[in-house]
């Protein structure tokens, strides 16, 4: 871990399941203490791409490990993977005047009520232009890209005064982050069965052959 002109170097770790889809990161508690970073602070995150997020309480298990936990959406926004190194720096988010979103993978039929719903889901959300945004709609996770943000070139936070516009047509050439175990909800038994069906044949095909079963 190193610091240069206020930037702190940290290693990327997966978010815990409870933070799946949440626009937050969790930083090593010792780093937060040393640099006076309080929960709710906004930080730049610089990987191959620059993004921003709110910091929440770090996990006791991460104390002294110089890690930053972020979910798959934030990793995509920073263009990094687990175990990559990023630099973070405390900053401030300006009030968002306009956030224009476009769906990533589907065409939508947009009504005013839907835009209002999206705005409520985005309240207190910190983002930058070009970021992907994950919103839960009727139990389904929809991914949008913030194609226009005012003011631009700075982190913004959505509030009651923000104009939120949702386009119907999807953006092109944007890859949705792959689903990881952290993104699956509190279905421990189901997750274990999926692991057995998917991971066991790959890691231990001999177990299936021993039982006279062809690995799927």
Backbone torsions as a table, in degrees:
resi	resn	phi	psi	omega
1	UNK	NA	130.4	179.1
2	UNK	-136.5	161.8	-179.8
3	UNK	-131.1	132.7	-179.6
4	UNK	-142.0	117.9	179.3
5	UNK	52.3	42.2	177.7
6	UNK	87.5	-8.3	178.5
7	UNK	-85.1	137.3	-179.7
8	UNK	-114.7	128.3	-177.9
9	UNK	-91.6	126.1	-176.7
10	UNK	-136.6	156.3	177.5
11	UNK	-95.7	137.5	-176.8
12	UNK	-78.6	132.4	174.5
13	UNK	-127.3	157.7	178.0
14	UNK	-66.1	147.1	172.1
15	UNK	-72.3	154.6	171.0
16	UNK	-73.1	159.3	-175.5
17	UNK	-56.6	-35.7	-177.0
18	UNK	-63.8	-18.9	-179.4
19	UNK	-100.9	6.9	179.0
20	UNK	-59.4	126.1	178.0
21	UNK	82.7	-9.7	-179.4
22	UNK	-84.5	139.0	-176.9
23	UNK	-82.6	54.4	-177.4
24	UNK	-134.1	161.5	171.0
25	UNK	-127.3	158.8	176.3
26	UNK	-124.8	127.8	-174.3
27	UNK	-112.2	143.8	173.4
28	UNK	-35.0	120.0	-177.3
29	UNK	-55.6	-34.3	-179.9
30	UNK	-67.1	-35.1	176.1
31	UNK	-66.2	-42.2	179.1
32	UNK	-61.3	-41.4	178.7
33	UNK	-66.2	-47.0	-175.5
34	UNK	-63.5	-34.5	-175.6
35	UNK	-104.6	6.4	176.9
36	UNK	64.6	34.2	180.0
37	UNK	-87.3	118.5	-178.8
38	UNK	-96.2	151.9	173.2
39	UNK	-56.0	136.0	-176.7
40	UNK	96.9	-11.2	176.7
41	UNK	-65.3	142.1	176.1
42	UNK	-95.3	135.2	178.6
43	UNK	-128.3	145.0	164.1
44	UNK	-71.2	145.3	172.2
45	UNK	-125.8	116.2	-175.6
46	UNK	-112.4	106.4	170.5
47	UNK	-108.6	-127.1	170.8
48	UNK	-75.6	-16.2	177.9
49	UNK	-135.1	153.2	-179.4
50	UNK	-96.2	129.3	175.1
51	UNK	-139.4	-172.1	-179.6
52	UNK	-150.7	157.7	179.0
53	UNK	-162.3	164.5	173.4
54	UNK	-83.4	145.2	175.7
55	UNK	-96.6	134.0	172.9
56	UNK	-117.5	175.9	-175.7
57	UNK	-51.8	132.7	175.0
58	UNK	-74.1	162.4	-178.2
59	UNK	-87.5	138.6	178.7
60	UNK	-53.8	-35.0	-178.6
61	UNK	-67.4	-15.8	-179.0
62	UNK	-95.5	-0.5	-176.9
63	UNK	-58.7	122.2	177.9
64	UNK	84.7	3.0	-176.0
65	UNK	-96.5	-6.6	179.1
66	UNK	54.5	48.6	-179.7
67	UNK	-117.7	159.0	171.9
68	UNK	-128.5	122.4	180.0
69	UNK	-92.8	128.3	178.6
70	UNK	-144.9	148.5	-178.9
71	UNK	-80.1	178.3	-172.5
72	UNK	-65.3	-31.3	179.1
73	UNK	-67.4	-45.8	-179.7
74	UNK	-67.7	-37.1	175.8
75	UNK	-61.2	-40.3	177.5
76	UNK	-63.9	-41.6	180.0
77	UNK	-63.8	-34.1	177.7
78	UNK	-88.4	-7.1	-178.5
79	UNK	57.1	54.7	178.4
80	UNK	-136.9	167.8	176.4
81	UNK	-122.1	168.7	176.2
82	UNK	-57.9	138.0	-178.6
83	UNK	79.2	-3.5	170.1
84	UNK	-70.7	166.8	176.8
85	UNK	-105.9	135.8	174.3
86	UNK	-125.6	164.9	172.5
87	UNK	-115.5	138.4	179.1
88	UNK	-123.8	152.2	-178.8
89	UNK	-150.9	134.4	179.5
90	UNK	-64.4	136.5	178.2
91	UNK	-145.4	-169.9	176.1
92	UNK	-129.4	146.3	176.8
93	UNK	-98.9	135.2	176.6
94	UNK	-89.1	157.4	177.7
95	UNK	-65.6	128.9	-179.8
96	UNK	-75.3	123.6	174.6
97	UNK	-84.2	-39.1	-178.7
98	UNK	-143.9	135.1	170.4
99	UNK	-131.3	115.6	179.4
100	UNK	-108.2	122.4	-175.9
101	UNK	-112.4	146.5	172.5
102	UNK	-128.5	137.6	177.4
103	UNK	-64.6	153.2	-176.5
104	UNK	-92.0	-36.2	-169.3
105	UNK	-127.5	4.1	-177.5
106	UNK	-153.8	159.0	173.8
107	UNK	-91.5	134.3	-177.1
108	UNK	-113.8	156.3	170.4
109	UNK	-104.7	111.1	-169.0
110	UNK	-99.1	130.5	171.6
111	UNK	-121.4	164.0	-178.0
112	UNK	-58.3	-39.2	-179.8
113	UNK	-61.2	-36.3	179.9
114	UNK	-68.5	-42.2	177.9
115	UNK	-62.0	-39.5	177.8
116	UNK	-64.1	-39.2	178.5
117	UNK	-63.3	-46.1	179.5
118	UNK	-61.1	-41.5	179.5
119	UNK	-60.6	-42.6	178.9
120	UNK	-64.2	-37.8	179.0
121	UNK	-68.9	-25.4	-177.9
122	UNK	-91.2	-4.7	-175.9
123	UNK	-58.1	130.7	-177.7
124	UNK	72.5	8.8	178.1
125	UNK	-76.5	131.7	175.4
126	UNK	-100.1	130.6	-179.7
127	UNK	-154.2	170.8	174.6
128	UNK	-130.7	159.5	179.5
129	UNK	-58.6	133.3	-178.6
130	UNK	95.9	-13.6	-179.6
131	UNK	-68.6	151.0	168.1
132	UNK	-85.9	146.8	-178.4
133	UNK	-130.7	132.2	179.7
134	UNK	-106.3	126.2	-178.9
135	UNK	-129.5	132.6	179.2
136	UNK	-87.6	120.3	-179.3
137	UNK	-126.9	115.0	179.7
138	UNK	51.7	42.6	177.6
139	UNK	80.8	-3.0	179.7
140	UNK	-108.2	140.1	179.3
141	UNK	-88.9	116.4	177.3
142	UNK	-105.8	137.7	179.9
143	UNK	-107.6	128.7	176.8
144	UNK	-121.5	159.2	171.2
145	UNK	-115.7	135.5	176.4
146	UNK	-79.5	93.9	-173.8
147	UNK	-83.0	-18.5	175.4
148	UNK	-148.3	131.6	179.0
149	UNK	-135.9	135.4	173.2
150	UNK	-125.4	130.5	-3.7
151	UNK	-68.9	153.7	-177.7
152	UNK	-96.3	170.7	176.7
153	UNK	59.9	28.6	178.1
154	UNK	-157.7	152.7	173.6
155	UNK	-65.6	141.5	176.9
156	UNK	-128.1	159.0	177.0
157	UNK	-125.7	133.8	-176.4
158	UNK	-82.0	133.1	175.8
159	UNK	-137.2	-170.3	-175.4
160	UNK	-63.6	-24.4	-177.3
161	UNK	-88.3	-7.3	-177.1
162	UNK	-72.9	134.6	172.0
163	UNK	-86.8	117.8	179.1
164	UNK	-108.4	123.6	-179.9
165	UNK	-119.6	128.3	179.6
166	UNK	-113.6	122.5	179.3
167	UNK	-84.6	158.0	-178.9
168	UNK	-85.9	-38.1	-174.5
169	UNK	-86.9	141.7	-178.1
170	UNK	-75.6	155.0	171.8
171	UNK	-76.1	159.1	-178.2
172	UNK	-106.6	157.7	173.5
173	UNK	60.5	35.2	174.6
174	UNK	-118.2	124.2	180.0
175	UNK	-93.1	129.7	176.6
176	UNK	-74.5	134.5	177.8
177	UNK	-57.2	142.1	178.6
178	UNK	-66.2	149.6	177.9
179	UNK	-73.7	131.7	176.5
180	UNK	-114.0	171.4	-179.9
181	UNK	-59.3	-30.8	-179.5
182	UNK	-65.2	-23.3	-175.9
183	UNK	-85.1	-9.4	-178.9
184	UNK	-89.7	137.1	-172.7
185	UNK	-69.3	-165.6	-174.4
186	UNK	-76.1	61.7	-179.6
187	UNK	-123.1	67.1	-171.4
188	UNK	-60.0	-42.0	-179.4
189	UNK	-65.3	-42.8	179.2
190	UNK	-64.6	-40.9	179.5
191	UNK	-62.7	-39.4	-179.9
192	UNK	-64.1	-40.4	178.8
193	UNK	-65.7	-39.6	177.8
194	UNK	-63.1	-43.3	177.7
195	UNK	-57.8	-43.5	-178.5
196	UNK	-63.9	-40.7	-177.6
197	UNK	-72.4	-35.3	-173.7
198	UNK	-96.4	-46.8	-171.6
199	UNK	-84.1	-39.5	-176.9
200	UNK	-59.7	-46.3	179.3
201	UNK	-60.3	-31.1	-178.8
202	UNK	-77.5	-40.9	-175.5
203	UNK	-86.2	-33.5	-174.6
204	UNK	-137.3	65.6	-179.7
205	UNK	-62.3	-23.0	-178.8
206	UNK	-65.2	-27.2	178.7
207	UNK	-64.9	-41.0	-179.6
208	UNK	-70.1	-40.2	-179.9
209	UNK	-65.5	-35.5	179.0
210	UNK	-62.1	-32.5	179.6
211	UNK	-88.0	1.3	-179.6
212	UNK	77.2	22.7	-179.3
213	UNK	-113.6	132.2	176.4
214	UNK	-74.0	125.1	180.0
215	UNK	-56.6	133.7	-179.4
216	UNK	-68.4	NA	NA
